[in-house]
Amino acid sequence: MAEKVTTTGGFITAANVLTFSRLILLPVVIIGIVTHQGYVTVAGMVVILATDLLDGRVARRLHQAGGFGKTLDSTVDFVLIYSLFIAFYAAGRLDSYQFAILYLAMLTILTLQFAGIASGSKEAATTALGKLTGALQYGYLLFLVTREVIRPTPAVDVLNTAFFGVLALAIAVNSGLCVARVYSSVSGAKSR
C-alpha cells in the first residue's frame, strides 16, 4: 500500500532554504565569470546544481512539498539561468546572435506566464517542449561554465556550435508553440 504524503506549504522550510541559497550564490558565479576566475565559477555552479538536485528531494522526504516551494524553485531557476546568460554575454563569451536567441526564450516564458495570469489560470502555463527547452538551457549553461576551466580546442568549438544549434531549434519551436497557445487563449477568451 502506498504511503500517503502530506504536504505543508510554509515559507521557511529546509527545501526552500536550499532553493533560496541559489540566489545567494548567484553573485559568486557572476563575479567568477566577469573576472575570468573559472574555478570560482565552476565551484559556485557545483553548489548551485547540488542544491537544485536536493531541494525537491528534501521537500518530499520532509513532507514539505507544496505550491509555494514549486513556484519558488521555478522562479529561482529562471532568475539564475537568465542572469548567468546575461553575465556570459556581458563578459564577451556569448555572441550577440546567441544572446538574442536566449533572450527570445526568456520572453517566450514570460509571455506564457503573463498570458496564464491574464486568463486566470492557477497553474503555470507550459508548452509541449517547455521542460526540454529548459533542460537544454540549463545544460548549455553548465557547458559554458565548464568552458571557463578547459583549454579551448576545435572539438570544444564544434561541440559548442552543435549544442547551441539544438538549443536554438528547441527555443524556436517552443516559441512557436507559445505564440500558438497565447493566440488560442486570446481567441478563446474573445469568443466567450
N, C-alpha and C positions, 0 to 999 in steps of 0.2 A: 504494500500500500504506500502511495506517495505521501511524503511528509508535507503538511500544509505550512506554507511560508507566509508569515505575517510581515507587513511592511510598516515602517514608520517614516514619516515624511519630514522629520525635523531638519533644521538648518545645520546645526553643528553636530556632525557625525564623523566618525573616523573616515568613512569613504569620501565625504565632502571635503574634509581637510586634505586628503590625498589629492583630490581633484583640484582644489584651490591652490595647492602648492605648485602646480604647473605654472600658474600666473606669477608666482613669486620667483620662480626660476627663469622666466622668460627674459628679463633684462640681462641675466648672466650669459645666456646663449647669444643674445643680440650683441652684447659687448664683445664676446668672442668672435663673432662674425665680422663686426666693423673694425676691430683692432687686429684682425688676422691671427688670432690666437686659437688655432684649430683644436687643440686639446681641451681648451676651456669649452668651446662649442660642443665638442663630442661628449665631454663629461656631463655637461648640463642636459644634453639631449638624452643621454642614457638614463639619467634620473627621471626626466620628464616621461620617457617611454615606460619606465618601470611603474611610475605612479598611474599612468594611463592604463596599463595592463592590470594593475592591482585594484583600482578603486571600485570597479563593478563587482569583482570577486569578494572584496571586503564587505560591500553593501549587502550582497546576497548572503554571505556567511553570517553576518551580524544582524540579519533581518532588518536592514536599514534601507532597502531598495524602495524607491518612491519616485514620483513625478518630478519633484524638485531636483533630486540628485541627477536624474537623466538629463534634465534641461541644463543644469549646471555643467555637466560633463560635455554636452554637445556645444554649449556656448564657449566654454574654455578652449575646447579643441579648435573651434572656429577662430577665436582671437589668436591663439597660438600659431596656427598654420599660416594665417594671412599676415600676421605681424612678422613672422620669420621670412616669408617670401618677400615682403617689403624690405626687410633688412638685407637680404641677399641682393635684391635689385639695387638698393642704395649703395651697397658695398661694391657694386660693379660685377657681381658674379651671376647675374641673370641678364640675358639680352632683353631689349625693350619688347620684342615680339613675344618672348616667353612671359614676361610680366603682364603684357596686355591679355594674353590668353588666361593666365591665372586670375587676373582681375575680373575677367568675364565670368569665371567660375564663382568668384565671390559675389558678384552682382546677381548671378542666377540664384544662388542660395538665398540671398536677401530678398529678392523679388518673390520667390516661393513663400518665404516666411511672411512677408507683408501681405501677400495675397491670401494666405491662410488666415491671418489675423483679421483682414477685412471681411472675409466670408464668415467669420465667427467660429471657425474650426478650433476645437480644443487640442487636436493632435498636430504635430509638426508636419508641414507639407513636405512630401518627398516625391521623387520620380523613380522609375524603374532602375535607373543607373546611378542614383544618388549615392548609395553606400559604396559601390565600386569606385565611383569617381573620387569620393572622399578618401578611400583607402589608397588609391593611386597617388593622390596629392600628398598624403602622409608619407607614403613610400618614397616619392620623389624628393620630398623634404629631407628624409633620412639619407637619401643618396647624396643630396647637396651637402649635408653635414659631413658625411663620410669623405667627400672630395676635399674637405678642409684639411685632412691629415694624410691623404695618399698622394703619391707622386703623379702628376699629370702624364698620361700616356695616350697614344692614339686610340687604344682599345677603350679607355675610360671615356674619351670623347665620343666614340661610336655608341657606347652604351648610354651615355647621356642623351644623345640625339634620338636613339630608339626609344628610351624610356619616356622622354618628353613627348615624342610623337604619339605614343599610345595614350598618354595622359591628355594631350591636346585633342585627340579624336574623342575620347570619353567626355571631355568637357564640352565639345561641340555638340555631340549627340544629346548629352544631358541638358544642355542649354536649350536645344530644340524641343525636347520633351517639356521643359519648364515653360517655354513660350506657349506650347500647345495646352498645357494644363491651366495656365493663367487665362488664356483665351477662352478655354472651355468653361472655367468657373465664372468669368465675366459674362459670357454669353448665356450661361445658365441662370445667372442672377437677373439678367435683363428680361428673360422670358418668364420669370415668375410673377 
